[in-house]
Amino acid sequence: MIKKNDEIKAFLGKGSEFSGKLVMDGAVRIDGEFTGEILGSGILTVGEGARVEGTVSLDTVIVYGSLKGTLKVKDRVELGATGRMEGNLKTAKLVVQEGASFNGEIKMGQDDSPIPEDDGKN
């Protein structure tokens, strides 16, 4: 959950599309479409109806929309009831609400071993 001192520093609204690399520090919310790489520290929230595809390396990820790709999340991934995730995930903690969907591989723990890249065959 986003705390009071984690105010949103960037926002990609519904109907917006962006491709590229996002380096972040703090809280970012995506309600549109993003394709590319997201890395840094902080909290990424993928809003309901949003689509994110690519590589994500952050502290915390909260998903209410659709996220597809390779994720390395240091602290926690929360998959909300409307959330859909596909790909490879490495995280310390995973919270999945009833109604959520996940297709892929999950590796949980604190070690720094790499996770396999999604080859698109899954």
PyMOL commands that set and color helices and strands:
alter all, ss='L'
color gray80, all
select strands_A, chain A and resi 8-12+17-30+33-46+51-63+66-79+84-96+101-108
alter strands_A, ss='S'
color yellow, strands_A
deselect
rebuild
show_as cartoon
